[in-house]
Amino acid sequence: MVGIFIIVFIIMFLIPLIKQLRIRHASNKTLYNNSYLFNDFVLNDFFASEKYSVKNLSDKSDSLHYDFQVTQISTSINFLIKTIFVNGDARKNMIKWCSDEQFSGYYNTNQTPLFILIGVGRDAYLPDELYLIPFKTIPSNIINVSLINQYRVMRHHDVDFSEH
């Protein structure tokens, strides 16, 4: 009788739990891979090397986690970039780009201009759409995607960061 109970327990509870854990692990791995690929795109393709000096900060383990420190060569303006990639079509969604704690930290400690670079599409290394949003225009850690069209940019687009 105990043997039957153990078999039923395994079938009813453990197998579905293992399946859920595998799905979560695969999802987290995909998010990590997309983040890595998007940062690679930003570092190697978005900022043209003749116009910008880019320092990768994504390996640093601080609580705010900036991804890049960038200097626009023509103006010597320094700024920070926080990246996020959204898989698929996000135009009708809200994007949570950081935690509440990180947002407060960015808001309270940011002396250097901060921009949020959002990539949207199917391929993190070649996103369909890019949005470069000045942090000072963002009211919270959640961005309404319908309000960011004015910040759409193209690859190698020469942004005048002195305006922000």
TASULNOR-V320281 format. One record per helix or strand. SS is the DSSP state (helix for helix, strand for strand). FROM is the first residue (numbers start at 1). TO is the last residue. If there is no record, write none. Layout:
BEGIN
ss->SS from->FROM to->TO
ss->SS from->FROM to->TO
END
This chain:
BEGIN
ss->helix from->2 to->46
ss->strand from->52 to->56
ss->strand from->68 to->72
ss->strand from->77 to->87
ss->strand from->94 to->96
ss->helix from->100 to->109
ss->strand from->113 to->121
ss->strand from->129 to->134
ss->helix from->135 to->137
ss->strand from->142 to->144
ss->helix from->145 to->147
ss->helix from->149 to->151
ss->strand from->152 to->153
ss->helix from->161 to->163
END
